[in-house]
Amino acid sequence: MKTVSSLLDDEWYARYKRISKLNIRSSIYDVTNRCNLRCKGCFFFSSGEDKAAEEEMRQDRWEAFIDNEKERGVNLAILIGGEPTLYLDRVEAFYRRLPTFCATNGLIKVPRDRFPDLMVGISLWGDENDEKTLRGKDTFAVSSRHYAGDPNTYYLYTITPKQIGKIEKIICKIKDVGVKVHMQLLSNDEGVDGFSWQPEELNDVRFEMDDMLDRYPDTVISCKYYHEVITTGKMLGRPFGWNECPSVTEPLDTRSPQPKRLIHFIRWASDLKTMHRCCTSETRDCRTCKDGAAHMSWVMVNKRAHIRTTKDLQNWIEVYEMFAKLYQFIPW
């Protein structure tokens, strides 16, 4: 019988033991329905999630809700929106109670005197031209000034097909700013011309992502198995999609048979009552989803399936380590 200990040497077994104790229980929260950008392809607005619920404005209700979430067993609050930094009191309510990650476009600086070690993930959708096309603004010019050298910040670099052959330029810009970067792929939810992935492009971008990890290991937080899964849409020969996704809101999950999934995961709307279908879009075709966190989670919940060869189990460990680093459960 194959076991974890029989497949791993002492070094890899120690790495496994470090992450096996984490027991991460995450949920996602829409801090607000508002944003100071309107990006083409933003799943929140393109699927109408900004209109799904009336925003709760009372601070005491946010605080009581977060206390209940902590009691529910959540130990990682992932804050999205809209733009969370528009409501820093709500962000602080999470931060004072739970390990918290704040996803932001970086246009408003999170004040470090108030949030000294809050993990901040800054969205970036390519070079200056792509950013202006998709987001109406070169956000990097602003966010890089706000967060240069910040040890608790990384860029979530959403790569588009137009970035193939140019990724190193972006990685070097981020390296020069003195922060980390994690890569994922654009899901073109609004069908912007020229920004949908073709099979040959996915092959090319996988090679380029691998090369960036090899060349900039102190800047890029990633692993090659993650690159394989997100570009092929397959894990151990199984295709990603609705029947496999682990990031479906638990009370809304009626799939049968139910796949391996995140325990007690809920994506909450800003009224603190409404639940969204999954970690991304209400309307996205799951077969086209390239969301990085969903694919990481897919690997992570399927540990048993990876206990078949040493390499498979090492792949699983590397993905889990990557997730844990991105959300500050283990150091860079």
RODO-2510 file (C-alpha; in nm, 4 decimals, decimal comma):
residues 332
     n   res          X          Y          Z
     1     m     0,0000     0,0000     0,0000
     2     k     0,1337     0,3431    -0,0976
     3     t     0,1473     0,5957     0,1846
     4     v     0,2804     0,9479     0,2221
     5     s     0,5814     0,8306     0,4216
     6     s     0,6668     0,5527     0,1760
     7     l     0,6727     0,7937    -0,1212
     8     l     0,8768     1,0765     0,0331
     9     d     1,2332     1,1127     0,1568
    10     d     1,3037     1,2961     0,4830
    11     e     1,3202     1,6427     0,3270
    12     w     0,9924     1,6134     0,1391
    13     y     0,8225     1,4458     0,4342
    14     a     0,9182     1,7413     0,6547
    15     r     0,7664     1,9765     0,3970
    16     y     0,4513     1,7657     0,3927
    17     k     0,4222     1,7685     0,7708
    18     r     0,4550     2,1477     0,7803
    19     i     0,1552     2,2035     0,5544
    20     s    -0,0540     1,9104     0,6757
    21     k    -0,1054     2,0890     1,0079
    22     l    -0,2468     2,4089     0,8586
    23     n    -0,6112     2,3027     0,8161
    24     i    -0,7012     2,6108     0,6099
    25     r    -1,0725     2,6957     0,6064
    26     s    -1,1411     2,9896     0,3774
    27     s    -1,4399     3,1876     0,2586
    28     i    -1,4700     3,4885     0,0274
    29     y    -1,6416     3,8175     0,1070
    30     d    -1,7682     4,0989    -0,1153
    31     v    -1,6680     4,3979     0,0960
    32     t    -1,8584     4,6379    -0,1296
    33     n    -2,0464     4,6543    -0,4584
    34     r    -1,8540     4,9668    -0,5595
    35     c    -1,5254     4,9964    -0,7452
    36     n    -1,3055     5,2819    -0,8656
    37     l    -1,2396     5,0952    -1,1926
    38     r    -1,4571     4,9149    -1,4440
    39     c    -1,2440     4,6419    -1,5993
    40     k    -1,3557     4,4541    -1,9098
    41     g    -1,3731     4,0950    -1,7981
    42     c    -1,4210     4,1567    -1,4261
    43     f    -1,6472     3,8679    -1,3246
    44     f    -1,8105     4,0696    -1,0452
    45     f    -1,9664     4,3249    -1,2782
    46     s    -1,9980     4,1162    -1,5938
    47     s    -2,2170     3,8620    -1,4120
    48     g    -2,4288     4,1231    -1,2341
    49     e    -2,3071     4,0283    -0,8881
    50     d    -2,2857     4,3968    -0,8009
    51     k    -2,6661     4,4061    -0,8198
    52     a    -2,7322     4,0765    -0,6419
    53     a    -2,7593     4,2285    -0,2950
    54     e    -2,8016     4,5627    -0,1241
    55     e    -2,4835     4,6540     0,0573
    56     e    -2,4872     4,6404     0,4384
    57     m    -2,3818     4,9838     0,5630
    58     r    -2,3846     4,9358     0,9399
    59     q    -2,0402     4,8642     1,0820
    60     d    -2,1724     4,6801     1,3889
    61     r    -2,3485     4,4284     1,1644
    62     w    -2,0265     4,3610     0,9786
    63     e    -1,8500     4,3006     1,3087
    64     a    -2,1206     4,0640     1,4355
    65     f    -2,1201     3,8779     1,1026
    66     i    -1,7417     3,8290     1,1136
    67     d    -1,7631     3,7013     1,4706
    68     n    -2,0134     3,4426     1,3477
    69     e    -1,7848     3,3461     1,0610
    70     k    -1,5020     3,2873     1,3057
    71     e    -1,7348     3,0672     1,5110
    72     r    -1,8242     2,8819     1,1909
    73     g    -1,4601     2,7781     1,1645
    74     v    -1,3291     3,0204     0,9023
    75     n    -0,9564     3,0874     0,9488
    76     l    -0,8892     3,2735     0,6233
    77     a    -1,1015     3,5664     0,5061
    78     i    -1,0454     3,6567     0,1411
    79     l    -1,1746     4,0075     0,0776
    80     i    -1,2812     4,1086    -0,2718
    81     g    -1,5463     4,3381    -0,4150
    82     g    -1,5867     4,5762    -0,5762
    83     e    -1,2800     4,7428    -0,4300
    84     p    -1,2286     4,6623    -0,0587
    85     t    -1,0064     4,9636     0,0124
    86     l    -1,3049     5,1933    -0,0405
    87     y    -1,4260     5,0684     0,3004
    88     l    -1,1236     5,0271     0,5247
    89     d    -1,3357     5,0063     0,8411
    90     r    -1,4868     4,6843     0,7061
    91     v    -1,1428     4,5544     0,6131
    92     e    -1,0243     4,6337     0,9647
    93     a    -1,3164     4,4443     1,1170
    94     f    -1,1936     4,1297     0,9412
    95     y    -0,8266     4,2034     1,0086
    96     r    -0,8812     4,2349     1,3848
    97     r    -1,0603     3,9005     1,4031
    98     l    -0,9249     3,6633     1,1367
    99     p    -0,6227     3,5980     0,9160
   100     t    -0,7173     3,8219     0,6236
   101     f    -0,6178     3,8693     0,2602
   102     c    -0,7234     4,1820     0,0721
   103     a    -0,7487     4,1777    -0,3074
   104     t    -0,7147     4,5287    -0,4465
   105     n    -0,6393     4,7170    -0,7666
   106     g    -0,3816     4,9145    -0,5697
   107     l    -0,5141     5,2620    -0,6491
   108     i    -0,5809     5,3292    -0,2802
   109     k    -0,2937     5,2457    -0,0483
   110     v    -0,3632     5,0238     0,2505
   111     p    -0,2136     5,2268     0,5396
   112     r     0,0519     5,0146     0,7043
   113     d     0,0275     5,1970     1,0363
   114     r    -0,3267     5,0605     1,0557
   115     f    -0,2695     4,7248     0,8827
   116     p     0,0983     4,6398     0,9448
   117     d     0,0933     4,2797     0,8242
   118     l    -0,2264     4,2509     0,6195
   119     m    -0,1508     4,0425     0,3100
   120     v    -0,2371     4,2503     0,0046
   121     g    -0,2763     4,1085    -0,3463
   122     i    -0,2690     4,3682    -0,6240
   123     s    -0,4414     4,2877    -0,9508
   124     l    -0,2419     4,3474    -1,2688
   125     w    -0,3740     4,2670    -1,6165
   126     g    -0,0654     4,2970    -1,8328
   127     d     0,1511     4,5753    -1,9647
   128     e     0,0501     4,9396    -1,9967
   129     n    -0,1363     4,8815    -2,3248
   130     d    -0,3385     4,5857    -2,1992
   131     e    -0,4183     4,7658    -1,8759
   132     k    -0,5468     5,0686    -2,0619
   133     t    -0,7508     4,8504    -2,2996
   134     l    -0,9054     4,6291    -2,0329
   135     r    -0,9082     4,8576    -1,7288
   136     g    -0,8916     5,2102    -1,8680
   137     k    -0,5792     5,2916    -1,6712
   138     d    -0,2168     5,1893    -1,6167
   139     t    -0,2718     5,0776    -1,2581
   140     f     0,0865     4,9605    -1,2094
   141     a     0,2124     5,3185    -1,2295
   142     v     0,0077     5,3969    -0,9186
   143     s     0,0213     5,0720    -0,7208
   144     s     0,3982     5,0338    -0,7615
   145     r     0,4483     5,3683    -0,5874
   146     h     0,2171     5,2674    -0,3048
   147     y     0,3689     4,9279    -0,2341
   148     a     0,7362     4,9350    -0,3404
   149     g     0,9385     4,7077    -0,1126
   150     d     0,6343     4,5987     0,0906
   151     p     0,7035     4,2488     0,2314
   152     n     0,3324     4,1689     0,2747
   153     t     0,2316     4,2453    -0,0824
   154     y     0,2359     4,0588    -0,4100
   155     y     0,1032     4,1226    -0,7581
   156     l    -0,1616     3,8868    -0,8907
   157     y    -0,0549     3,9084    -1,2530
   158     t    -0,3426     3,7971    -1,4753
   159     i    -0,1768     3,7037    -1,8028
   160     t    -0,3643     3,7640    -2,1289
   161     p    -0,2940     3,6052    -2,4687
   162     k    -0,1442     3,9347    -2,5810
   163     q     0,1250     3,8999    -2,3121
   164     i     0,2885     3,5908    -2,4632
   165     g     0,6519     3,6715    -2,5298
   166     k     0,6334     3,9808    -2,3056
   167     i     0,5871     3,8278    -1,9610
   168     e     0,9486     3,8733    -1,8568
   169     k     0,9164     4,2500    -1,8950
   170     i     0,6363     4,2540    -1,6378
   171     i     0,8148     4,0175    -1,4008
   172     c     1,1251     4,2383    -1,4116
   173     k     0,9201     4,5516    -1,3403
   174     i     0,7725     4,3829    -1,0349
   175     k     1,1121     4,2534    -0,9262
   176     d     1,2544     4,6048    -0,9504
   177     v     0,9717     4,7342    -0,7296
   178     g     1,0774     4,4818    -0,4660
   179     v     0,7647     4,2699    -0,4245
   180     k     0,6574     3,9175    -0,5203
   181     v     0,4332     3,8068    -0,8070
   182     h     0,1925     3,5203    -0,8676
   183     m     0,0609     3,4388    -1,2143
   184     q    -0,2822     3,3339    -1,3342
   185     l    -0,4674     3,3526    -1,6661
   186     l    -0,7440     3,5826    -1,7842
   187     s    -1,0918     3,4350    -1,8156
   188     n    -1,2355     3,6589    -2,0864
   189     d    -1,5860     3,6860    -1,9394
   190     e    -1,6905     3,9771    -2,1584
   191     g    -1,5504     3,8401    -2,4832
   192     v    -1,3095     4,1250    -2,5524
   193     d    -1,1691     4,0689    -2,9010
   194     g    -0,8237     3,9125    -2,8999
   195     f    -0,8237     3,8167    -2,5323
   196     s    -0,9627     3,4600    -2,5482
   197     w    -0,7218     3,1689    -2,5202
   198     q    -0,6395     2,9340    -2,8084
   199     p    -0,4856     2,5892    -2,7410
   200     e    -0,1501     2,6770    -2,8950
   201     e    -0,1363     2,9953    -2,6877
   202     l    -0,1918     2,7989    -2,3696
   203     n     0,1010     2,5736    -2,4590
   204     d     0,3204     2,8760    -2,5206
   205     v     0,2238     3,0545    -2,2014
   206     r     0,2876     2,7438    -1,9926
   207     f     0,6434     2,7281    -2,1252
   208     e     0,6911     3,0975    -2,0551
   209     m     0,5529     3,0723    -1,7006
   210     d     0,7878     2,7806    -1,6286
   211     d     1,0782     2,9855    -1,7614
   212     m     0,9912     3,2818    -1,5385
   213     l     0,9845     3,0571    -1,2322
   214     d     1,3261     2,9158    -1,3233
   215     r     1,4783     3,2559    -1,3907
   216     y     1,3217     3,4565    -1,1082
   217     p     1,2655     3,2119    -0,8193
   218     d     1,3009     3,4854    -0,5563
   219     t     1,0247     3,6935    -0,7161
   220     v     0,7781     3,4439    -0,8652
   221     i     0,5593     3,2484    -0,6203
   222     s     0,4446     2,9500    -0,8208
   223     c     0,5189     2,5918    -0,9235
   224     k     0,5254     2,4085    -1,2543
   225     y     0,2478     2,1659    -1,1688
   226     y     0,0159     2,4614    -1,1126
   227     h     0,1179     2,5945    -1,4542
   228     e     0,0339     2,2575    -1,6084
   229     v    -0,3074     2,2338    -1,4427
   230     i    -0,4180     2,5897    -1,5200
   231     t    -0,3084     2,5836    -1,8849
   232     t    -0,4335     2,2337    -1,9700
   233     g    -0,7438     2,2443    -1,7515
   234     k    -0,6610     1,8907    -1,6430
   235     m    -0,5386     1,7216    -1,3286
   236     l    -0,4378     1,3552    -1,3333
   237     g    -0,6295     1,3241    -1,6604
   238     r    -0,9501     1,4745    -1,5192
   239     p    -1,0940     1,7912    -1,6824
   240     f    -1,1776     2,0965    -1,4731
   241     g    -1,5414     2,2058    -1,4718
   242     w    -1,8605     2,2236    -1,2700
   243     n    -1,8439     1,8572    -1,1716
   244     e    -1,4911     1,8995    -1,0334
   245     c    -1,4667     2,2538    -0,8941
   246     p    -1,4056     2,2584    -0,5167
   247     s    -1,4962     2,6259    -0,4687
   248     v    -1,8764     2,6058    -0,4843
   249     t    -2,0665     2,7646    -0,1963
   250     e    -2,1492     2,4772     0,0363
   251     p    -2,5190     2,5516     0,1128
   252     l    -2,5848     2,5911    -0,2629
   253     d    -2,3956     2,2800    -0,3669
   254     t    -2,6465     2,0235    -0,4925
   255     r    -2,4092     1,8281    -0,7163
   256     s    -2,4430     1,4519    -0,7069
   257     p    -2,2126     1,2803    -0,6680
   258     q    -2,0368     1,5589    -0,4844
   259     p    -1,6691     1,6042    -0,5667
   260     k    -1,3913     1,6757    -0,3197
   261     r    -1,4543     2,0320    -0,2094
   262     l    -1,3471     2,3095     0,0267
   263     i    -1,5000     2,2474     0,3680
   264     h    -1,7619     2,5051     0,4710
   265     f    -1,6662     2,7395     0,1862
   266     i    -1,9108     3,0249     0,1195
   267     r    -1,8846     3,3259    -0,1077
   268     w    -2,0815     3,5993     0,0666
   269     a    -2,2390     3,9048    -0,0952
   270     s    -2,2103     4,2491     0,0631
   271     d    -2,5494     4,2269     0,2373
   272     l    -2,3984     3,9512     0,4560
   273     k    -2,6969     3,7286     0,3733
   274     t    -2,6883     3,6500     0,0005
   275     m    -2,4571     3,3741    -0,1207
   276     h    -2,2962     3,3600    -0,4634
   277     r    -2,2666     3,0318    -0,6537
   278     c    -1,8886     2,9985    -0,6427
   279     c    -1,5589     3,1784    -0,5963
   280     t    -1,5916     3,3652    -0,9268
   281     s    -1,8772     3,4346    -1,1653
   282     e    -2,2444     3,3435    -1,1447
   283     t    -2,2593     3,3259    -1,5232
   284     r    -1,9176     3,1933    -1,6286
   285     d    -1,9037     2,8655    -1,8190
   286     c    -1,6925     2,6555    -1,5826
   287     r    -1,5182     2,4909    -1,8791
   288     t    -1,3597     2,8280    -1,9635
   289     c    -1,2642     2,9214    -1,6064
   290     k    -0,8954     2,9980    -1,5603
   291     d    -0,9197     3,1204    -1,2024
   292     g    -0,5913     3,0464    -1,0280
   293     a    -0,7270     2,9945    -0,6760
   294     a    -0,9971     2,7561    -0,7974
   295     h    -0,7391     2,5409    -0,9747
   296     m    -0,5029     2,5482    -0,6759
   297     s    -0,7876     2,4433    -0,4489
   298     w    -0,8813     2,1660    -0,6928
   299     v    -0,5373     2,0162    -0,6508
   300     m    -0,5297     2,0712    -0,2744
   301     v    -0,8570     1,8901    -0,1945
   302     n    -0,7491     1,5913    -0,4025
   303     k    -0,4516     1,4828    -0,1909
   304     r    -0,5481     1,1161    -0,1897
   305     a    -0,5548     1,1051    -0,5692
   306     h    -0,1929     1,2263    -0,5722
   307     i    -0,0699     0,9507    -0,3409
   308     r     0,0242     0,7271    -0,6314
   309     t     0,3819     0,8217    -0,7261
   310     t     0,6525     1,0263    -0,5572
   311     k     0,6321     1,2936    -0,8261
   312     d     0,2537     1,3222    -0,8013
   313     l     0,2714     1,3717    -0,4265
   314     q     0,5561     1,6223    -0,4557
   315     n     0,3437     1,8152    -0,7066
   316     w     0,0600     1,8254    -0,4568
   317     i     0,2927     1,9489    -0,1814
   318     e     0,4289     2,2286    -0,4010
   319     v     0,0797     2,3547    -0,4864
   320     y    -0,0252     2,3481    -0,1211
   321     e     0,2925     2,5332    -0,0220
   322     m     0,2267     2,7933    -0,2898
   323     f    -0,1264     2,8551    -0,1634
   324     a    -0,0031     2,8764     0,1955
   325     k     0,2620     3,1325     0,1008
   326     l     0,0171     3,3466    -0,0942
   327     y    -0,2106     3,3696     0,2097
   328     q     0,0731     3,4038     0,4633
   329     f     0,0306     3,0725     0,6442
   330     i     0,3977     2,9952     0,5818
   331     p     0,6746     3,2445     0,4932
   332     w     0,7921     3,3180     0,1396
***
